[in-house]
Amino acid sequence: MDNRHALRIVNAQFAEILGKAKEEDWELPTPCSEWKVRDLVAHVIGGHAMVTSLLTGEELVAAPGDTVEEWAARVERAAEGEGVLERVVPHPTFGELSGDALLMIRWGDVCVHTWDLAQALGLEFAPEPGLAEAALEWLVPFGPALGASGGFGDGADPGPGADAFARVLAITGRGARPMAGAD
């Protein structure tokens, strides 16, 4: 899977789901136990800012009032830079990574947080075909580091016959995949 293309896909999916949120939805809880929708959106923006900084070498910080769409466009432009896929960058959790690996982790994070956002809003979400399988390629080896980082819940076994996205959700500490709107 081309990581630049995957990033564009998940950014569009996140924006589509976020576009369905009403003003009062910003305070709803998300599957990330300590985050409301507002915090989840700020995390996605902050992640885009960090990755953009790592890819461009510029020190960038998101400001109050910045939108997901602005930062999604910035990180997508940074990903198109000359030699960016081969550049080695220092990720704060995973250490030295190629720009291509950094993009893979970025879109994987946005994909999972799109599910979180959909759950908070009571909406359905399934990633584009192939994305969950591609996410597993990096999540399986990095899985133990996710839990140890303190930024993820403990991984869980999604059970026999689980599809690829259920496995992605389990590895990222979301356990079994409930249906949107389920109690």
Buried (B, 14 or more C-beta within 10 A) or exposed (E): BEBBEBBBBBBBBBBEBBEEBEEEBBEBBBBBEEBBBBBBBBBBBBBBBBBBBBBBEEEBEBEEEBEBBBBBBBBBEBBEEEEBBEBEBEBEBBEEBBBBBBBBBBBBBBBBBBBBBBBBBEBEBBBBEEBBBBBBEBBEEBBEEBBEEEBBBEBBEBEEEBEBBBBBBBBBBBBEBEEBEEE
